[in-house]
């Protein structure tokens, strides 16, 4: 990062949308996120225009524009732009990377993945990560990107290339080896309040922010560091060490890619745009952080006393961690808020570096013009000397809504050309116009329920050319200006399909409530066969909060059978029906916190057999328990209680698999990975049936 910045430009007034999928769509299309139908992440798409999760053909992605103009195009790492219901083997694949302009894709389709045991796609094919000591996906994806660039330039040196390189960092899970995290031992013992102050001082020293910038106050929910207990301080400091190690490791991998481009003699002629962060830093870790981020999505609060024993493992394969929200606030200094809060620069303002020696004369320069994610695509087209296309693949195009930043490359004092921009995410909303900023803070990222009506939100007004960090609210002083800005927001929101404002979060993970397509809608049974694996949660029959059964028709060999019959999820939450020591067994893994195991004492003999698991849900709400009963040839052979279940989601990346458990195992003592967990008998058919609880 420093090498690029010292030889390029720092943009200190660049903005994102405050959330993953929307920002990625904005970057790669040059249109506002609602124009791309990505008002939120893919897993919370709705039926409303602007938030359907389906990119229109009238909004061609940048990669397709470049590919049609002779570029080789490669995407590596995180995607998170394919509609959740389009991620099964049946597609459609129109909105997968390989059909969105990329010749090469190597990465994960969803919003996050286990960096130690990732769910990887190479093009449209699911592949297992290479077997190597100390494997980490960030290194793997970098190797893939370097190899692709070098091969492309070797075979077609006259053909330009476009690389979209999107790491999992520093999004959760914060996975990194101790080699990196231990470099920061003790560095955060001073606490988040001190880090905020030191960060602002360093930013002023480097000239990144104005010298008169004030540090905005913390949100009221974030405790003062000196009021925390000793255990809280120890735990939270370790979380920050892991986060910092993950960030540095990732930066080193970006450096390897940069060095590879330099080795082939193309760095000076390459427009290298480095956008750092996760939109704002994520506060989704709540007040104490999380051993398993899936607890956040299931509204389960983790406790400090339970997390302290896991400190030594934090960031390793046995955790899926996130840090306390206090660090998100600290790392977003000088601003008040964080990721998801689109109405605060802490949620939207990201550091950006542009390095382009052949096109930028100044080194180590700073640019202060307002800019946004939608400006990236037109900037690249401009640098490439390509006009904005009016028609792509026979489809008339919605005009690009961003502004090229090339005007600022060699003129630090150039008047900004992106003069108006709306922001909206989960009810947090704002409008920028020629140095004025009006906003409404509707919800904090850690607030999941009981939100106030949108109509009761109070709007603030700021002159951001004089108030970099939004600390001087001018709403009472200039009420007419505030009304003007509010009206402007509504006009922009209507123009770009941001209405209606939808502040729901967890509720929208349920496709039926959200109103988006669901390939399992209305189905009460699903028949599966051997070889069916990698079925993502949003395309699998939903067994949560209801009674269900699993009926497996098996052939048992003479030596007996072991291995997984059917599983969903992994180490950090899910369920599995399997054979262990020749006996049928069922495990319900509640978020990796509790495992409920029901085991038969009888081995199955050679020949055809039907094994059935009945789960009788208690009802009376979400996330309740139930009774699990195992049958062999219609005879009950074991039963037991499952005291609680996951109400909303099993995993962001682990899948349902027939005949194996592909990534991390749901159950203990059955092996690890596809080979060790593979069923040793024959699976003729497995049928999952669900029954609603009234």
Secondary structure, 3 states (H helix, E strand, C coil): CHHHHHCCEEECCEECCCCHHHHHHHHHHCCCCCCCCCCCCHHHCCCCCCCCCCCCCCCCCHHHHHHCCCCEEEEEEECCCCCHHHCCCCCCCCCCHHHCCCCEEEEECCCCCCCCCCCEEECCEEECCCCCCCCCHHHHHHHHHHHHHHHHHHHCCCCCEEEEEECCCCCCCCCCCHHHHHHHCCCCCCCHHHHHHHHHHHHHHHCCCCCCCCCCCCCCCCCCHHHCCHHHHHHHHHHHHHHHHHHHHHHHHHHHHHHHHHHCCCCCCCCEEEECCCCCCCCCCCCCCECECHHHHCCCCCCHHHHHHHHHHCCCCCCECECCHHHHHHHCCCCCCCCCCCCCHHHHECCEEEECCCCCCCCCEEECCCEECCHHHHHHHHHHCCCCCCEECCEECCCCCCCCCHHHCCCCCCCCCCCEEEEEECCEEEEEECCEEEEECCCCCCCCCCCCCHHHCCEEEEECCCCCCCCCCCCCCCHHHHHHHHHHHHHHHHHCCCCCCCCCCHHHHCHHHHCCCCCCCCCCEEEECCCCCCECHHHCCCCCCCEEEEEEEEEECCCCCCEEEEEEEECCEEEEEEEECCEEEEEEEECCCEEEEEECCCCCCCEEEEEEEEEEECCCCCCCCEEEEEEECCEEEEEEEECCCCCCCCCCCCCEEECCCCCCCCCCCCCCHHHHCCCCCEEEEEEEEEECCC
